[in-house]
């Protein structure tokens, strides 16, 4: 029975540390966003993959809003690459540390009181439990929805990936309303050319 205790306690501690680890890096990432610490964001974000994620989502919304998605027909997914050339420059203006801060805080700021700072992390025990219970783990991927106090339609679904012993932001699923707002901005930019 002693060997079970000697083996069980360290395994339990390792499991607890593994479970908490991505939340610690998530806290550091969100804290950098809220403080607008661009140097820290450069260390905690894989901008190449985040940009590709944003491009794909905004382009799909752009095609739907502009009516071009229906014109693409059954080969729509194949032709999205061709359409991306038209909006690529405008979408590229969204890729960078300051733009990430603007995107992540704009959605929250538009819903909160004008003088309050946007909050992406839990404010109370219930929010912390929602954050934990709605998270998903795989070996090197961690999915979580922030802010936990908002409905899924108003939240970001983010994916952190373990890269060189640090959980880094790898992908962002934008809320539908924000994705449509950014697509409209791209439409305006491409129409004015």
HELIX and SHEET records of a PDB file:
HELIX    1   1 UNK A    2  UNK A   35  1                                  34    
HELIX    2   2 UNK A   38  UNK A   44  1                                   7    
HELIX    3   3 UNK A   47  UNK A   66  1                                  20    
HELIX    4   4 UNK A   68  UNK A   72  1                                   5    
HELIX    5   5 UNK A   73  UNK A   75  5                                   3    
HELIX    6   6 UNK A   76  UNK A   92  1                                  17    
HELIX    7   7 UNK A   97  UNK A  109  1                                  13    
HELIX    8   8 UNK A  125  UNK A  133  1                                   9    
HELIX    9   9 UNK A  152  UNK A  154  5                                   3    
HELIX   10  10 UNK A  176  UNK A  191  1                                  16    
SHEET    1   A 4 UNK A 136  UNK A 137  0                                        
SHEET    2   A 4 UNK A 141  UNK A 146 -1                                        
SHEET    3   A 4 UNK A 156  UNK A 163 -1                                        
SHEET    4   A 4 UNK A 166  UNK A 173 -1                                        
END                                                                             
